[in-house]
Amino acid sequence: MTSFDLAEVRRYITDLEARLDRCDNGEGMGCANLDAALRY
């Protein structure tokens, strides 16, 4: 069983939101990689 620290989850979500915001602005291949990783 895996458990997650709330602060760790919040940091992950904050980073993910920032990356998604950059993708909304059309910033290159990083967005394609992020999209593929999220689909995985």
C-alpha positions in Angstrom: 0.0 0.0 0.0 1.3 3.4 -0.9 0.6 6.6 1.0 1.4 10.2 -0.1 2.3 13.2 2.0 -0.2 16.0 1.4 2.5 18.6 0.9 4.2 16.4 -1.7 1.0 15.9 -3.6 0.4 19.7 -3.6 3.9 20.4 -4.9 3.3 17.8 -7.7 -0.1 19.4 -8.6 1.4 22.9 -8.6 4.1 21.8 -10.9 1.7 20.0 -13.2 -0.6 23.1 -13.3 2.4 25.3 -14.3 3.4 22.9 -17.0 -0.2 22.7 -18.4 -0.4 26.5 -18.4 2.8 26.7 -20.5 1.2 24.2 -22.9 -1.8 26.5 -23.2 0.6 29.0 -24.6 1.8 26.5 -27.2 5.4 26.0 -26.0 6.9 23.2 -28.1 7.6 19.5 -27.7 7.5 19.6 -23.9 3.7 19.7 -24.2 3.5 16.7 -26.5 5.7 14.8 -24.0 3.5 16.0 -21.1 0.4 14.9 -22.9 1.8 11.5 -23.6 2.9 11.0 -20.0 -0.5 12.0 -18.7 -2.2 9.5 -21.1 0.2 6.8 -19.9 
